[in-house]
């Protein structure tokens, strides 16, 4: 294991089942913007796999999301996991961070910092610079099938803050054999791949709420588990203030 990565990880163990935000001083959201058409991205995909579900040196739980962008699709290989939502979200982060242009692989750490997604030392430094623990909390109460999607029940404590609540259906594992483009001939593996990513509420008061999450792809036979990831983020894609996740 590289020395830089050892700095990041305190202990291993996937976060399946129930892990609430209060299980650690903080749950850190690690967003990877990636593409199967990018030859620089597989090392970042591997780094996210190593970090997802671990704890940082400060004891914070790392919850990863792999967000596949679309702008590589015209260069020889259409990434089957790419979505316009991921592209738009990365572009919005680019404007917020004052970047001249977006790039892959890019990691956004808790909505606070952006770093090269394949650089474990940069990710470790970003973890060490995270802001203080927020008073906001969010908890996934339950998830069940409903019509063309899922009924999600969550509980939020927002205090005096006004926060956006996002729901993400993440496939625990996914892979594909790349036939063309920069990664032609390679089988690429991914973790926590966002298949559905929507803002479900804006909360400014405490309470429990049930919402319908539409557009959840049907699970194919023989595929692995999924997680519903719910997080509270300051308006304008600001800092992520709370995260919770539930396997289903």
N, C-alpha and C positions, 0 to 999 in steps of 0.2 A: 504494500500500500504506500503511495507517495506520502512524504512527510507532511505536505500541505493538507492532504485529505485527512490524515490522522489528527491534525489540529482541529478539523471541523467536527469530527465524530467523537462523541463520548461513549455511546453504547448503541448496539444494533437492536433490531426487532421491529417487524412490521406493525402498523398501527391498526390492523384489522379488528373488527368487532366494535368496541366502544373505547374511545379515548377522548375525554372531554378537555376543553381548554384549560381547566384548572389542574390537569394532571401535571403541568409544568408551569414555570413562571410565565411562559409565553408559548404559543404555537406560531411558528414562522412559516409563512406561505412563500414557496419558492417556485416562481413561474419561469419555465423554459420556453422560449420562442425558437422553434426548430423547423427543419424541413428534410424530408428524405432526398430531396434534390440537391442538397448542399453537402459537399464532401468534408466540410469542417464540422458538421453537426454530430456524427456518431460519437466522438469523444464526449461531447456535452450530454448526449443521451445516456451514455454510460455513467457519467458523473451524477446525473439526476437519479439514476437507478441506485447508485451507492448511497446517496444522501437521503432519499425519500424514506420516511418512517424512522429515521435515526434522531439522535439528540446532538445538539451542538455542545461545545465545551462549556457553555453557560447553562446547559440543561434544557434548552428550548427544543421542543419537538418540531421537526421539519416535515411539512406536508407539501409535496410537490405536485405540480400540474404541468403536463407536456402540452403546449399549445402550438399546433402545426399551422404554419402560415401558407398562403397561396401563391406568393409572388415568384416562387421558384418553379411553379407548375408549367410555365411556358418554355422552360429550358430543357425539355427532353423527358421529364418524368412527372406525372401527376401524383402527388402525395395523397394516398387514399384517406389520410387522417386530417388533411388540411381543411380549414374552414375560414370563411370570410370574417367570422367573429374574432378569431385569433389574430388575423391580419389587422383588423380595425383596432383591436385592443392594443396591439404592439405600436401601431401608428400613433394612437393617443398617448401612450407612454413616451414615445419619441418626442412629441411636442412638449409634453410636460417636463422632460429632462433636458430639453433644449438641444436635441441631437439634430445634426444636419440631415441624416437619413437613418433609417432602421437597418438592422443587420441580423444575421444568424451566424452562430448561435448566441443568443442573448438571455441572460437570467435577470429577472427583477426580483429583488429580495424584499419581501413584506411591503411592496409598494413604495419603498423608501429609496432604494438604490438600484442601479443597473450596472452589470458587469459582464465581461466576456464569459459565455456559458460553459466554456471548456477549461477555464482557469480555476483550479481548486483553491489556489492561494488568494485570488481575488474574492472568491465566494467566502472564504474564511474571514477575510478582512471585513467584508460586508456584514457578516454575522456579528463580529466584534463591535461594529459601530451602530448596531440597532438601537433605536430610541427606547425610552423607559416603557415598562409594561402598561398597557392601556386599562382603563377602568371599564371599558366596553367588553361585554361577553356575548357569545352566541352558542346555542346548543341545538343540535339536530335531535328532535324528539322522536320522529318516525318518518318512514318512507314507505309508500305502497303504490301499486299500479292503479292508474286511474285513466280510463279512456285512452287517448293517444300519448299519454305521458305518465307522470308520477304525481301523487299528492304528497307534498312535503310539509311537515309540521316542524316548526322551529321556535325556539324561545330566545329572545334578545333582551339584554339589559344595556340600554344606550346611555343612561344617565342624562346629561344635558347635551350630548352630542347628537348630530343629525348624520346618519350613516346610510350608505347604500348596501343592501344585502344581495349578494350574488350566490347562485346555486350552480354547481358544476357536477355533471355526471362524468366520472373519470373511469376509464377502463384500466383495471389494474395492470394488465399486460397486453401488448399487441405487437405484431411483427408483420413484415412483408418482404417478399423477394423483389428487389429493385431490378427492373429489366433495362432501363435506359438512364441517361444522364450521368452525373458525376459519380454516383454510387452504383453504377451498373454492375450486376453480377453479385452484389452483396445482399445478404439477408440481414435486415436491420430490426432490432428489438427496441421496444419502448415501454415505459411505465407511466401510469397515471395519465393516460391520453384523454384529453377533454373531448367528449363527443357531443355534449350539450353544455352551453355556458350562457346563462341568462341572469339579468338583474331582476329579482323577484319582488323587491320592496325597497322603500326608503323609510327608515325607522327613526323616530325621535323620542319615543316613549318606550317604557318597558312592557313586555307582554309576550304572549304566545300567538302564533299566526299559522294558518294552513293555506298554502298556495298551490296552484296547479303549475307544474313544470312541463311545458309542452315540448314536442320534438325530440323525445328520448328514443333513440334507435332501439329496435327490437334486439334482444340478445340472441345471437346465433347459437345453435346447439353445440355443446362442447367447449364453449368459450369460458373464460375465467370470471372471477368476481368483478364487481364494480364498487366504487365508493361514491356516495353523495358528499360533496365538499361544500360547506356553506361558510361564507366569510363576510365580515363587515368591513367596509372600506370607506374612508373619508371621500367626500364628493370630489369630482375631478380626478379620479384615479390617484388619490392621495395615499397616505399610509394605511396599511391593512391593520385593523385594530383588534380583530378577534377571528378565530378560525375553529371550526369543528368538522368532524367527518364521521360517516357511518357506512359500514359495508352493507350491501344489499344484493 
